[in-house]
Amino acid sequence: MKWKKLGHVFNPRSFKLANNCIEFAQAPQVLLFDNYVRIYFSTRRKDPTNGKYFSHISFVDMKKDFKDIINVSSHTVIELGRLGCYDEHGIFPLNVLRNGQKIYGYIGGWSRRASVSVDTAIGLAVSHDNGSTFKRIGDGPVLSASAREPFLIGDPFVALFENRFHMWYVFGVYWRRFVDNQPADRNYKIGYAISDDGISWQKREEGRQIIPDRLGEDESQALPTVVHHNGRYHMFFCYRQSFNFRKNKEHGYRIGYAHSDNLHDWIRNDTNVGLDVTEGSWDSDMLCYPHVFHCNDTVYMLYNGNEFGRFGFGAAVLEEM
């Protein structure tokens, strides 16, 4: 593939965001309108009691050339979950999908734990005001831990193909301390579920890792996104080593790729991605959290760069596949 980078298109530090959020515009997710695109992202505010973060959802409206910003949300798009719920401490990401007159928002919900840093599950919220705000269908998740996927169910991407809802998500495999007296690191892989209504989900081959590892069993895979183009399904995701990835850029996130003809069996071929870090730039150390979509008969990718999206996101356009 041949991608053309369009540059660093949104920096959250240039705007006053709702909920006292500062920095970070992670996991950008697109909702298309006739004359512009709305891009939802996860941003953060600090908990003054312990210095930890809460992740909130905001959005930016941009013209379809991804050069001009029309509006940045100044209100709460969706409240965090109630006390003790799966999304009490954050939402990352909010994956959006039009379903008739409604807009479904699939919640990647985060809640803190005592023995490990976090657990996650996937919920659903619905917008009746064209994506300005979302309300949950209930306080609990629609996809969560199970016997063979015991924790860390998250990173939902949902698409309608062949009149059915398809979800790609991640599930946790282990928590492990790679260094004594240091917090445990997590490992997760990509899974797959289907639904007839977008609400009740069935995991397909629970615990089956649908994308093979490139870095060995300690590879973590995150935030899959799938697009149908030229008669084939294409999945983009990010992957990294599960340890020493914050300080060692060689262990940091890169973009992975796989293709499928049936939505079930995937062939991985990262050499075909055609997108990598740019030395000396905002994405010199990592590429992560891709989101791929069609806009005006063209395929685009939004993605985060250094420090997991602290400085916002960029865009790229597919020139050749």
C-alpha positions as CSV (number, residue, x, y, z in Angstrom):
1,M,0.0,0.0,0.0
2,K,1.0,3.6,-0.5
3,W,-0.3,6.1,2.1
4,K,0.3,9.9,2.0
5,K,0.5,11.4,5.4
6,L,-1.6,14.6,5.7
7,G,0.2,15.7,8.8
8,H,-0.7,16.4,12.4
9,V,-4.3,17.5,12.0
10,F,-5.5,18.0,15.6
11,N,-3.6,19.0,18.8
12,P,-5.9,19.1,21.9
13,R,-3.5,21.4,23.7
14,S,-4.7,24.2,21.5
15,F,-8.3,24.0,22.8
16,K,-10.3,24.3,26.0
17,L,-12.0,20.9,26.3
18,A,-14.9,20.0,28.5
19,N,-14.6,18.3,31.9
20,N,-11.3,20.1,32.6
21,C,-9.5,17.8,30.3
22,I,-5.9,18.5,29.2
23,E,-3.9,17.0,26.4
24,F,-4.5,13.6,24.8
25,A,-6.8,13.0,21.8
26,Q,-6.7,9.2,21.6
27,A,-8.4,6.6,19.5
28,P,-10.1,9.0,16.9
29,Q,-13.3,7.6,15.5
30,V,-15.2,9.1,12.6
31,L,-18.9,9.9,12.0
32,L,-19.6,11.2,8.5
33,F,-21.9,14.1,7.7
34,D,-22.8,15.5,4.3
35,N,-20.3,18.4,4.5
36,Y,-17.9,17.5,7.3
37,V,-16.6,14.8,9.5
38,R,-17.0,14.5,13.2
39,I,-14.1,12.8,15.0
40,Y,-14.7,11.5,18.5
41,F,-11.6,11.0,20.7
42,S,-10.7,10.2,24.3
43,T,-9.1,13.0,26.3
44,R,-8.0,13.1,30.0
45,R,-8.4,15.0,33.2
46,K,-6.4,14.2,36.4
47,D,-8.0,13.0,39.6
48,P,-6.8,15.5,42.2
49,T,-7.0,12.9,45.0
50,N,-4.4,10.5,43.5
51,G,-3.0,12.0,40.2
52,K,-4.5,9.3,38.1
53,Y,-6.5,10.1,34.9
54,F,-10.1,9.9,34.0
55,S,-10.8,9.5,30.2
56,H,-13.6,11.5,28.7
57,I,-15.0,11.7,25.2
58,S,-14.9,14.9,23.1
59,F,-15.2,15.5,19.4
60,V,-13.9,17.8,16.7
61,D,-15.8,18.7,13.5
62,M,-13.5,19.1,10.5
63,K,-13.9,19.7,6.8
64,K,-13.4,16.7,4.7
65,D,-9.9,17.8,3.6
66,F,-8.9,17.4,7.3
67,K,-7.3,20.8,7.1
68,D,-9.9,23.1,8.6
69,I,-11.5,22.8,12.1
70,I,-15.2,23.8,12.2
71,N,-16.0,23.2,15.9
72,V,-14.7,21.5,19.0
73,S,-17.2,20.2,21.5
74,S,-17.4,22.2,24.7
75,H,-20.0,20.1,26.4
76,T,-20.1,16.6,28.0
77,V,-20.7,14.1,25.1
78,I,-21.3,11.2,27.4
79,E,-21.1,10.9,31.2
80,L,-18.7,8.4,32.8
81,G,-20.3,5.4,34.4
82,R,-21.8,5.3,37.8
83,L,-19.9,4.3,40.9
84,G,-18.7,0.7,40.6
85,C,-19.6,0.3,36.9
86,Y,-17.4,-1.0,34.2
87,D,-16.8,2.6,32.8
88,E,-16.5,4.5,36.1
89,H,-13.1,5.8,35.4
90,G,-12.9,6.3,31.6
91,I,-14.1,5.7,28.1
92,F,-11.6,4.7,25.4
93,P,-12.7,4.6,22.7
94,L,-16.2,5.5,21.7
95,N,-16.8,3.7,18.4
96,V,-19.7,5.2,16.5
97,L,-22.1,3.7,13.9
98,R,-25.2,4.9,12.2
99,N,-28.2,2.6,12.6
100,G,-31.2,4.1,11.0
101,Q,-32.1,7.4,12.6
102,K,-30.0,6.5,15.7
103,I,-26.3,6.6,16.3
104,Y,-24.8,3.8,18.3
105,G,-21.8,4.5,20.4
106,Y,-19.9,1.4,21.6
107,I,-18.1,2.2,24.8
108,G,-14.7,1.0,25.7
109,G,-15.2,1.3,29.4
110,W,-12.3,1.4,32.0
111,S,-12.4,0.9,35.7
112,R,-9.5,0.8,38.2
113,R,-8.5,-2.3,40.1
114,A,-6.5,-2.9,43.2
115,S,-4.1,-5.8,42.2
116,V,-3.7,-4.5,38.6
117,S,-4.2,-1.1,37.2
118,V,-7.4,-1.5,35.2
119,D,-10.1,-3.7,33.8
120,T,-12.3,-3.1,30.8
121,A,-15.6,-4.1,29.2
122,I,-17.7,-2.9,26.2
123,G,-21.1,-1.1,26.6
124,L,-23.6,0.7,24.3
125,A,-25.0,4.2,24.3
126,V,-27.4,5.7,21.8
127,S,-27.6,9.3,20.4
128,H,-30.9,10.8,19.3
129,D,-29.4,14.3,18.6
130,N,-27.2,13.5,15.6
131,G,-24.2,12.5,17.7
132,S,-24.0,15.5,20.0
133,T,-24.7,13.5,23.2
134,F,-25.1,9.8,24.0
135,K,-27.1,7.9,26.7
136,R,-26.4,4.4,27.8
137,I,-29.0,1.6,27.2
138,G,-28.1,0.4,30.7
139,D,-25.3,0.6,33.3
140,G,-23.8,-2.7,32.4
141,P,-21.8,-3.9,29.4
142,V,-23.0,-5.7,26.3
143,L,-19.7,-7.6,26.0
144,S,-17.5,-8.6,28.9
145,A,-15.3,-11.2,30.4
146,S,-16.1,-14.9,30.1
147,A,-14.5,-18.3,30.8
148,R,-11.9,-18.1,28.0
149,E,-11.6,-14.3,27.9
150,P,-11.2,-13.5,31.6
151,F,-10.5,-9.8,31.6
152,L,-9.7,-6.7,29.5
153,I,-12.6,-6.9,27.0
154,G,-12.3,-3.6,25.1
155,D,-11.3,-1.6,22.0
156,P,-14.6,-2.2,20.1
157,F,-14.9,-1.6,16.4
158,V,-18.4,-2.4,15.0
159,A,-19.4,-2.5,11.3
160,L,-22.5,-3.6,9.4
161,F,-21.6,-6.1,6.7
162,E,-24.0,-8.4,4.9
163,N,-26.9,-7.1,7.0
164,R,-25.3,-8.2,10.3
165,F,-23.4,-6.4,13.0
166,H,-19.7,-7.5,13.3
167,M,-17.5,-6.5,16.2
168,W,-13.7,-6.8,16.5
169,Y,-12.4,-6.2,20.0
170,V,-9.5,-7.2,22.3
171,F,-9.4,-9.6,25.1
172,G,-6.9,-10.1,27.9
173,V,-4.6,-13.1,27.9
174,Y,-2.5,-12.4,31.0
175,W,-1.2,-9.9,33.5
176,R,2.5,-10.4,34.3
177,R,5.3,-8.7,36.2
178,F,8.3,-8.7,33.9
179,V,10.3,-6.8,36.5
180,D,10.2,-7.6,40.2
181,N,8.6,-4.9,42.4
182,Q,7.1,-3.2,39.3
183,P,3.4,-3.0,38.3
184,A,2.2,-5.9,36.2
185,D,1.9,-5.4,32.4
186,R,-1.1,-6.7,30.4
187,N,-1.3,-8.7,27.2
188,Y,-4.2,-8.8,24.9
189,K,-5.3,-10.1,21.5
190,I,-8.0,-9.4,18.9
191,G,-11.3,-11.4,19.0
192,Y,-14.5,-11.4,17.0
193,A,-18.3,-11.3,17.8
194,I,-21.5,-11.1,15.8
195,S,-25.0,-9.7,16.4
196,D,-28.3,-9.4,14.7
197,D,-29.3,-6.2,16.5
198,G,-26.1,-4.6,17.7
199,I,-27.1,-5.2,21.3
200,S,-27.0,-8.9,22.0
201,W,-23.6,-10.3,21.0
202,Q,-22.2,-13.8,20.4
203,K,-18.4,-14.3,20.6
204,R,-17.2,-16.4,17.7
205,E,-14.9,-19.1,19.0
206,E,-14.4,-17.6,22.4
207,G,-10.7,-17.1,23.2
208,R,-9.6,-17.6,19.6
209,Q,-6.9,-15.1,18.6
210,I,-7.8,-14.2,15.0
211,I,-4.6,-12.3,14.1
212,P,-1.3,-14.3,14.5
213,D,1.5,-12.8,16.5
214,R,4.5,-11.2,14.8
215,L,6.6,-10.5,17.9
216,G,5.9,-13.8,19.7
217,E,3.4,-14.6,22.5
218,D,4.2,-11.3,24.3
219,E,2.8,-9.2,21.5
220,S,-0.2,-7.1,22.5
221,Q,-2.7,-6.1,19.7
222,A,-5.0,-3.2,20.0
223,L,-7.8,-1.2,18.4
224,P,-8.7,-3.1,15.2
225,T,-10.6,-1.3,12.4
226,V,-12.0,-3.0,9.3
227,V,-12.9,-1.6,5.9
228,H,-14.2,-3.3,2.7
229,H,-12.3,-2.1,-0.3
230,N,-11.8,-3.5,-3.8
231,G,-13.8,-6.7,-3.0
232,R,-11.8,-7.6,0.2
233,Y,-11.9,-6.9,3.9
234,H,-8.9,-5.1,5.3
235,M,-8.0,-4.8,9.0
236,F,-5.6,-2.3,10.5
237,F,-4.6,-2.5,14.2
238,C,-1.6,-1.6,16.3
239,Y,0.7,-3.9,18.1
240,R,3.7,-3.7,20.5
241,Q,5.7,-5.7,23.0
242,S,3.9,-6.1,26.3
243,F,6.9,-4.9,28.3
244,N,9.3,-1.9,28.3
245,F,7.2,-0.2,25.7
246,R,6.9,3.2,27.3
247,K,10.6,4.0,27.3
248,N,12.0,1.8,24.5
249,K,10.5,3.0,21.2
250,E,11.6,-0.3,19.5
251,H,9.0,-1.9,21.7
252,G,6.3,0.7,21.0
253,Y,3.2,0.6,18.9
254,R,3.3,0.2,15.1
255,I,0.5,-0.4,12.6
256,G,-0.3,-3.9,11.6
257,Y,-2.4,-5.2,8.7
258,A,-4.4,-8.3,7.7
259,H,-6.9,-9.1,5.0
260,S,-9.9,-11.5,4.7
261,D,-12.4,-12.7,2.2
262,N,-14.9,-14.0,4.7
263,L,-14.6,-11.8,7.8
264,H,-13.5,-14.9,9.8
265,D,-10.1,-16.0,8.5
266,W,-7.4,-13.4,8.4
267,I,-4.0,-13.4,6.7
268,R,-1.5,-11.0,8.4
269,N,1.0,-9.1,6.2
270,D,2.5,-6.1,8.0
271,T,5.0,-5.5,5.2
272,N,2.0,-4.3,3.2
273,V,1.0,-1.5,5.6
274,G,3.0,1.2,3.9
275,L,2.9,3.6,6.9
276,D,5.7,4.0,9.5
277,V,7.2,6.5,11.9
278,T,8.7,9.7,10.7
279,E,12.0,10.7,12.3
280,G,11.9,14.1,14.0
281,S,8.2,14.4,13.8
282,W,5.2,14.1,16.2
283,D,5.0,10.4,15.2
284,S,8.7,9.6,15.4
285,D,8.4,7.0,18.2
286,M,5.2,5.2,17.6
287,L,2.0,4.9,15.5
288,C,-1.0,3.7,17.3
289,Y,-4.9,3.5,17.5
290,P,-5.7,3.6,13.7
291,H,-9.1,4.2,12.4
292,V,-9.7,3.5,8.7
293,F,-12.8,4.7,6.7
294,H,-14.2,5.7,3.4
295,C,-14.9,9.4,2.7
296,N,-15.9,10.7,-0.7
297,D,-14.8,7.4,-2.3
298,T,-11.4,7.7,-0.8
299,V,-9.8,5.7,2.1
300,Y,-8.4,7.6,5.0
301,M,-6.7,6.6,8.2
302,L,-6.6,8.6,11.4
303,Y,-4.0,7.6,14.0
304,N,-2.1,8.7,17.1
305,G,1.6,9.2,17.4
306,N,4.1,9.7,20.3
307,E,3.1,9.1,23.9
308,F,-0.1,7.3,23.0
309,G,-1.9,10.3,21.6
310,R,-0.8,13.0,24.1
311,F,-0.3,15.4,21.3
312,G,-3.4,14.5,19.2
313,F,-3.8,12.7,15.9
314,G,-2.9,12.8,12.3
315,A,-4.4,11.6,9.0
316,A,-3.2,9.8,6.0
317,V,-4.9,9.1,2.6
318,L,-4.6,5.8,0.7
319,E,-3.1,6.5,-2.7
320,E,-2.5,2.9,-3.9
321,M,-3.5,-0.6,-2.7
